[in-house]
Amino acid sequence: MSTNAADPLAALASLPGVPEAVDSVRKAVDRVYGHRVMRRRSNEVTSEAALRGARASAALSGADWALEEVRRRTDFGGDPQTRTVGAALRLSAEAGQLLSIWRQSPMRVLARLHLVAAADSATGPGGPAVLPDAPAAGSVGRPRQAGEAVDEPLIEAPLPDAAEVAGRLEGLAGLIVAGGEAPALVTAAVVHGELLALRPFTSYSGLVARAAERIVLIGSGLDPKAICPAEVGHAEQGRAAYLAALEGYLSGTPEGMGAWIAHCGRAVELGVRESTAVCEALQRGAA
């Protein structure tokens, strides 16, 4: 990802297919926000979207549980799949607490997200209760260092070395802090794609990438009530399509980048469809 242009994210908004994706997402989000259920029961829709988004994000990281199993479970220790689901649920709950910090210190937020995801691995007095001002003990809550192994199921793209990770994270953070005119979908897709490309943590980078996408969509004002779970849409399109779209991002070509942004747009629209169904069920008294 180049940062040579004055506003490289805004430039991406004109790639082939992207203006149409941005417009389609905006219209879809507006429709679900206009649903009559949203006037009095939006909190219930938000809670359900968070649960379904967490389930979907865990599925993309290899823990594909039924929604009702995720809903009923209270213990998320033990085997790796169970820990992945627990991590996704914690991230979904945490994302909304970090909106005010994201635009000032995205690196601090990313560190916090990893600390929350890897809470069962974190050590230290009080556990992961506050935003870290310094790297956490071990590999938790900080970008990986040279020689550290990366556990990121299902993503087999070449792994950038630690020095490249540090430089690109700094560049990404600079773009977020600087702000700009890019549509929320474009910024969210780039944050998501860059974090998947880098896999900056030793574990749970995919979960963190999707949580960061959620933070951008909420904090930008596109989805302020967090009722459009893009994670659901990514999972619904399928793991193969997700990885194929990511290959487009990794290529760095205009066509590839445009295809990744459009894929993320479709994910948001499918998340809208999911929450619209929740609204309909609430209206019928079935949920």
The 8 nearest C-alpha neighbors of each residue, nearest first, counted from 0:
[[1, 2, 251, 167, 193, 171, 7, 170],
 [0, 2, 3, 7, 4, 170, 251, 167],
 [1, 3, 4, 7, 0, 170, 5, 6],
 [4, 2, 1, 5, 7, 6, 0, 170],
 [5, 3, 7, 6, 2, 1, 10, 8],
 [4, 6, 7, 3, 2, 9, 10, 8],
 [5, 7, 4, 9, 8, 179, 10, 2],
 [8, 6, 10, 4, 9, 2, 5, 11],
 [7, 9, 11, 10, 181, 6, 186, 185],
 [10, 8, 181, 12, 11, 7, 6, 180],
 [9, 11, 7, 8, 12, 13, 6, 14],
 [12, 10, 8, 9, 13, 14, 7, 185],
 [11, 13, 9, 10, 14, 17, 18, 185],
 [12, 14, 11, 10, 18, 17, 15, 9],
 [13, 15, 11, 17, 257, 12, 16, 253],
 [16, 14, 17, 257, 13, 254, 18, 253],
 [17, 15, 19, 18, 14, 20, 257, 261],
 [16, 18, 20, 19, 14, 15, 12, 257],
 [19, 17, 21, 20, 16, 22, 12, 13],
 [18, 20, 22, 17, 21, 16, 23, 261],
 [21, 19, 17, 23, 18, 22, 261, 264],
 [20, 22, 18, 24, 19, 23, 17, 25],
 [23, 21, 19, 25, 20, 24, 18, 26],
 [22, 24, 20, 26, 25, 21, 19, 27],
 [25, 23, 27, 21, 26, 22, 268, 264],
 [26, 24, 22, 28, 23, 27, 29, 21],
 [25, 27, 29, 23, 24, 28, 30, 22],
 [28, 26, 24, 30, 29, 25, 268, 23],
 [29, 27, 25, 30, 31, 26, 24, 32],
 [28, 30, 26, 32, 27, 31, 25, 33],
 [31, 29, 33, 27, 28, 32, 26, 34],
 [30, 32, 34, 33, 28, 29, 275, 271],
 [33, 31, 29, 30, 34, 28, 37, 35],
 [32, 34, 30, 31, 29, 35, 37, 38],
 [35, 33, 31, 36, 32, 37, 30, 278],
 [34, 36, 37, 38, 33, 39, 278, 32],
 [37, 35, 38, 34, 40, 278, 39, 282],
 [38, 36, 41, 40, 35, 34, 39, 32],
 [37, 39, 36, 35, 40, 41, 34, 33],
 [40, 38, 37, 36, 41, 35, 42, 43],
 [41, 39, 37, 42, 43, 36, 38, 44],
 [40, 42, 37, 44, 43, 39, 45, 38],
 [43, 41, 45, 44, 40, 46, 224, 39],
 [42, 44, 46, 45, 41, 40, 47, 48],
 [43, 45, 41, 47, 42, 46, 48, 226],
 [46, 44, 226, 42, 48, 43, 47, 225],
 [47, 45, 43, 49, 48, 44, 42, 50],
 [46, 48, 50, 44, 49, 45, 51, 43],
 [49, 47, 45, 51, 226, 46, 50, 52],
 [50, 48, 52, 46, 47, 51, 91, 53],
 [51, 49, 47, 53, 48, 52, 54, 46],
 [50, 52, 54, 48, 53, 49, 47, 55],
 [51, 53, 230, 49, 55, 228, 231, 54],
 [54, 52, 87, 56, 88, 50, 55, 51],
 [53, 55, 51, 57, 52, 56, 58, 50],
 [54, 56, 58, 231, 52, 57, 53, 234],
 [55, 57, 53, 59, 58, 230, 54, 52],
 [56, 58, 60, 62, 54, 84, 59, 55],
 [59, 57, 63, 62, 55, 61, 60, 56],
 [60, 58, 56, 57, 61, 234, 238, 55],
 [61, 59, 57, 58, 152, 62, 56, 205],
 [60, 62, 58, 59, 63, 57, 152, 80],
 [63, 61, 58, 80, 57, 60, 64, 83],
 [64, 62, 58, 61, 57, 65, 59, 54],
 [65, 63, 62, 66, 68, 69, 58, 54],
 [64, 66, 68, 67, 69, 63, 54, 70],
 [67, 65, 69, 68, 70, 64, 54, 51],
 [66, 68, 70, 69, 65, 71, 64, 72],
 [67, 69, 65, 70, 71, 66, 72, 64],
 [70, 68, 66, 67, 72, 71, 65, 64],
 [69, 71, 67, 68, 72, 66, 50, 73],
 [70, 72, 68, 69, 67, 73, 66, 74],
 [73, 71, 69, 74, 70, 68, 75, 67],
 [72, 74, 75, 71, 70, 69, 85, 76],
 [75, 73, 76, 72, 85, 81, 77, 82],
 [76, 74, 85, 81, 82, 73, 77, 84],
 [77, 75, 82, 74, 81, 78, 85, 119],
 [76, 78, 81, 82, 79, 75, 80, 74],
 [77, 79, 81, 80, 82, 76, 75, 83],
 [80, 78, 82, 81, 83, 77, 76, 62],
 [81, 79, 62, 83, 82, 78, 84, 61],
 [80, 82, 84, 75, 83, 78, 79, 76],
 [81, 83, 85, 79, 75, 80, 84, 76],
 [84, 82, 80, 86, 81, 85, 57, 79],
 [83, 85, 87, 81, 57, 86, 82, 88],
 [86, 84, 82, 75, 88, 83, 87, 89],
 [85, 87, 116, 83, 89, 84, 88, 82],
 [88, 86, 53, 84, 90, 85, 89, 57],
 [87, 89, 91, 85, 53, 90, 86, 84],
 [90, 88, 86, 92, 91, 87, 93, 85],
 [91, 89, 93, 87, 92, 88, 94, 116],
 [90, 92, 88, 89, 93, 94, 49, 53],
 [91, 93, 89, 90, 94, 88, 95, 49],
 [94, 92, 90, 96, 91, 95, 89, 97],
 [95, 93, 96, 91, 97, 92, 90, 214],
 [94, 96, 97, 93, 98, 92, 214, 91],
 [97, 95, 93, 94, 98, 99, 92, 100],
 [98, 96, 100, 95, 94, 99, 101, 108],
 [97, 99, 101, 100, 218, 95, 96, 214],
 [100, 98, 97, 101, 102, 103, 96, 218],
 [101, 99, 97, 103, 98, 104, 102, 108],
 [100, 102, 105, 104, 98, 103, 99, 108],
 [101, 103, 176, 100, 104, 175, 105, 99],
 [104, 102, 100, 101, 176, 105, 99, 175],
 [105, 103, 101, 107, 106, 100, 102, 108],
 [106, 104, 101, 108, 107, 172, 109, 102],
 [107, 105, 109, 108, 104, 110, 172, 168],
 [106, 108, 110, 105, 104, 109, 111, 131],
 [107, 109, 111, 105, 106, 110, 101, 112],
 [110, 108, 112, 106, 111, 107, 105, 113],
 [111, 109, 140, 107, 113, 108, 141, 112],
 [110, 112, 114, 108, 109, 113, 130, 115],
 [113, 111, 109, 115, 114, 110, 108, 116],
 [112, 114, 116, 140, 110, 115, 111, 117],
 [113, 115, 140, 111, 117, 112, 116, 139],
 [116, 114, 118, 112, 113, 117, 111, 127],
 [117, 115, 86, 113, 114, 118, 112, 90],
 [116, 118, 114, 120, 119, 115, 113, 121],
 [119, 117, 115, 121, 120, 116, 114, 127],
 [118, 120, 117, 121, 76, 116, 82, 122],
 [119, 121, 118, 117, 122, 139, 114, 116],
 [122, 120, 118, 119, 139, 117, 126, 114],
 [123, 121, 126, 136, 120, 124, 135, 127],
 [122, 124, 126, 125, 121, 136, 127, 135],
 [125, 123, 126, 122, 127, 128, 121, 136],
 [124, 126, 123, 128, 127, 122, 129, 121],
 [127, 125, 124, 123, 128, 122, 121, 118],
 [128, 126, 129, 114, 115, 118, 125, 121],
 [127, 129, 126, 125, 130, 115, 131, 114],
 [130, 128, 127, 131, 111, 126, 125, 132],
 [129, 131, 111, 132, 128, 107, 127, 108],
 [132, 130, 133, 129, 111, 134, 135, 107],
 [131, 133, 130, 134, 107, 135, 129, 110],
 [132, 134, 131, 135, 141, 140, 107, 130],
 [135, 133, 141, 140, 136, 131, 132, 139],
 [134, 136, 140, 139, 133, 137, 141, 131],
 [135, 137, 139, 138, 122, 134, 123, 121],
 [138, 136, 139, 135, 121, 122, 134, 140],
 [137, 139, 141, 136, 140, 143, 201, 135],
 [140, 138, 135, 137, 114, 141, 121, 136],
 [139, 141, 114, 110, 113, 135, 134, 111],
 [140, 142, 134, 110, 139, 138, 143, 135],
 [143, 141, 200, 199, 144, 140, 165, 138],
 [142, 144, 200, 201, 199, 147, 161, 141],
 [143, 145, 161, 147, 146, 142, 162, 138],
 [144, 146, 161, 147, 143, 160, 162, 148],
 [145, 147, 144, 148, 161, 143, 160, 149],
 [148, 146, 145, 144, 143, 149, 201, 138],
 [149, 147, 201, 146, 150, 143, 145, 202],
 [148, 150, 201, 151, 202, 147, 200, 198],
 [149, 151, 202, 201, 152, 148, 203, 204],
 [152, 150, 202, 149, 154, 203, 153, 204],
 [153, 151, 154, 60, 150, 61, 155, 205],
 [152, 154, 155, 151, 60, 61, 59, 242],
 [155, 153, 152, 156, 151, 242, 195, 205],
 [154, 156, 153, 157, 152, 158, 151, 242],
 [155, 157, 154, 158, 196, 246, 249, 245],
 [158, 156, 159, 155, 196, 154, 197, 160],
 [157, 159, 156, 160, 197, 198, 196, 155],
 [160, 158, 163, 197, 164, 157, 161, 196],
 [159, 161, 163, 162, 164, 158, 145, 144],
 [160, 162, 164, 145, 144, 163, 165, 143],
 [161, 163, 165, 164, 160, 166, 145, 144],
 [164, 162, 166, 165, 160, 161, 159, 167],
 [165, 163, 161, 167, 162, 166, 197, 168],
 [164, 166, 162, 168, 163, 167, 169, 161],
 [167, 165, 163, 169, 168, 164, 170, 162],
 [166, 168, 170, 164, 169, 165, 163, 171],
 [169, 167, 171, 165, 170, 166, 164, 172],
 [168, 170, 172, 166, 167, 171, 173, 165],
 [169, 171, 167, 173, 168, 172, 166, 174],
 [170, 172, 168, 174, 173, 169, 167, 175],
 [171, 173, 175, 169, 174, 170, 105, 168],
 [174, 172, 170, 176, 171, 175, 177, 169],
 [173, 175, 177, 171, 172, 176, 178, 170],
 [174, 176, 172, 178, 173, 177, 102, 171],
 [175, 177, 173, 102, 178, 174, 103, 172],
 [178, 176, 174, 175, 173, 179, 102, 172],
 [179, 177, 175, 176, 174, 180, 102, 181],
 [180, 178, 181, 6, 177, 9, 8, 174],
 [179, 181, 9, 182, 178, 6, 8, 183],
 [180, 182, 9, 8, 179, 185, 183, 186],
 [183, 181, 185, 184, 180, 186, 12, 21],
 [182, 184, 186, 185, 219, 187, 216, 181],
 [185, 183, 187, 182, 186, 188, 21, 264],
 [186, 184, 188, 182, 183, 187, 260, 189],
 [185, 187, 189, 183, 188, 184, 190, 181],
 [186, 188, 212, 184, 190, 215, 185, 189],
 [189, 187, 191, 185, 186, 260, 190, 192],
 [188, 190, 192, 186, 191, 187, 193, 185],
 [191, 189, 187, 193, 188, 192, 186, 194],
 [192, 190, 208, 188, 212, 189, 194, 193],
 [191, 193, 189, 195, 194, 190, 188, 196],
 [194, 192, 196, 190, 195, 191, 189, 197],
 [193, 195, 197, 208, 196, 191, 192, 198],
 [194, 196, 192, 198, 193, 197, 205, 208],
 [195, 197, 193, 194, 198, 192, 249, 156],
 [196, 198, 194, 199, 195, 164, 159, 193],
 [199, 197, 204, 195, 194, 200, 196, 205],
 [200, 198, 142, 197, 143, 164, 204, 194],
 [201, 199, 142, 143, 202, 204, 198, 141],
 [200, 202, 149, 143, 150, 148, 138, 199],
 [201, 203, 150, 200, 204, 151, 149, 117],
 [202, 204, 206, 205, 207, 151, 116, 200],
 [205, 203, 207, 198, 206, 202, 200, 208],
 [206, 204, 208, 207, 203, 195, 209, 60],
 [205, 207, 203, 209, 204, 208, 210, 56],
 [206, 208, 204, 210, 205, 209, 211, 112],
 [209, 207, 191, 205, 211, 194, 210, 206],
 [208, 210, 212, 206, 211, 207, 191, 213],
 [211, 209, 207, 213, 212, 208, 206, 214],
 [210, 212, 214, 208, 213, 209, 207, 215],
 [211, 213, 187, 209, 215, 191, 210, 214],
 [214, 212, 210, 216, 211, 215, 217, 209],
 [215, 213, 211, 217, 212, 216, 218, 94],
 [216, 214, 218, 212, 187, 213, 217, 219],
 [215, 217, 213, 219, 214, 221, 222, 218],
 [218, 216, 223, 222, 214, 215, 219, 220],
 [219, 217, 215, 220, 98, 216, 214, 223],
 [220, 218, 216, 217, 221, 215, 183, 222],
 [219, 221, 223, 218, 222, 217, 216, 183],
 [220, 222, 219, 216, 223, 217, 183, 25],
 [221, 223, 217, 225, 220, 224, 216, 227],
 [224, 222, 217, 220, 225, 221, 218, 219],
 [223, 225, 226, 222, 45, 217, 41, 42],
 [226, 224, 222, 223, 45, 217, 227, 228],
 [225, 227, 45, 48, 224, 228, 44, 274],
 [228, 226, 271, 270, 225, 229, 267, 274],
 [229, 227, 270, 52, 230, 231, 48, 226],
 [228, 230, 267, 266, 232, 270, 231, 227],
 [231, 229, 233, 52, 228, 232, 56, 55],
 [232, 230, 55, 234, 229, 52, 270, 233],
 [266, 231, 233, 269, 235, 229, 270, 230],
 [232, 234, 266, 230, 236, 231, 235, 229],
 [233, 235, 237, 231, 232, 236, 55, 59],
 [236, 234, 232, 237, 233, 231, 269, 266],
 [237, 235, 233, 234, 232, 240, 238, 241],
 [238, 236, 234, 235, 240, 239, 241, 233],
 [237, 239, 241, 240, 242, 59, 234, 236],
 [240, 238, 242, 241, 237, 243, 236, 244],
 [239, 241, 243, 237, 242, 238, 244, 236],
 [242, 240, 238, 244, 239, 243, 245, 237],
 [241, 243, 245, 239, 244, 240, 238, 246],
 [242, 244, 240, 246, 245, 241, 239, 247],
 [245, 243, 259, 247, 241, 246, 242, 240],
 [244, 246, 242, 248, 247, 243, 249, 241],
 [247, 245, 249, 243, 244, 248, 250, 242],
 [255, 246, 248, 244, 250, 245, 249, 256],
 [247, 249, 256, 245, 246, 255, 250, 251],
 [248, 250, 246, 251, 247, 245, 196, 255],
 [251, 249, 247, 248, 252, 246, 255, 256],
 [252, 250, 249, 248, 256, 255, 253, 247],
 [251, 253, 255, 254, 250, 256, 247, 248],
 [254, 252, 256, 255, 257, 14, 251, 15],
 [255, 253, 257, 252, 256, 258, 15, 247],
 [247, 256, 254, 252, 258, 248, 257, 253],
 [255, 257, 248, 259, 253, 258, 254, 247],
 [256, 258, 254, 260, 255, 259, 14, 17],
 [257, 259, 261, 255, 256, 260, 262, 254],
 [260, 258, 244, 262, 256, 261, 257, 248],
 [261, 259, 263, 257, 262, 188, 258, 264],
 [260, 262, 264, 258, 263, 259, 20, 17],
 [263, 261, 259, 265, 264, 260, 258, 266],
 [264, 262, 266, 260, 261, 265, 188, 259],
 [265, 263, 261, 267, 266, 262, 20, 24],
 [264, 266, 268, 262, 263, 267, 269, 261],
 [232, 267, 265, 263, 229, 233, 269, 264],
 [266, 268, 229, 270, 264, 265, 269, 232],
 [269, 267, 271, 265, 270, 266, 24, 27],
 [270, 268, 232, 272, 266, 271, 267, 265],
 [271, 269, 228, 227, 267, 273, 229, 232],
 [272, 270, 227, 268, 274, 269, 273, 275],
 [271, 273, 269, 275, 270, 274, 276, 268],
 [274, 272, 270, 276, 271, 275, 269, 277],
 [275, 273, 277, 271, 276, 272, 278, 270],
 [274, 276, 278, 272, 277, 273, 31, 271],
 [275, 277, 279, 274, 273, 278, 280, 272],
 [276, 278, 274, 280, 275, 279, 281, 273],
 [279, 277, 275, 281, 276, 280, 36, 282],
 [278, 280, 276, 282, 277, 281, 275, 283],
 [281, 279, 285, 277, 283, 282, 286, 278],
 [282, 280, 284, 286, 278, 283, 279, 285],
 [281, 283, 279, 280, 284, 278, 36, 285],
 [284, 282, 280, 281, 285, 279, 286, 278],
 [285, 283, 281, 282, 286, 280, 279, 278],
 [284, 286, 280, 283, 281, 282, 279, 277],
 [285, 281, 280, 284, 277, 283, 282, 278]]
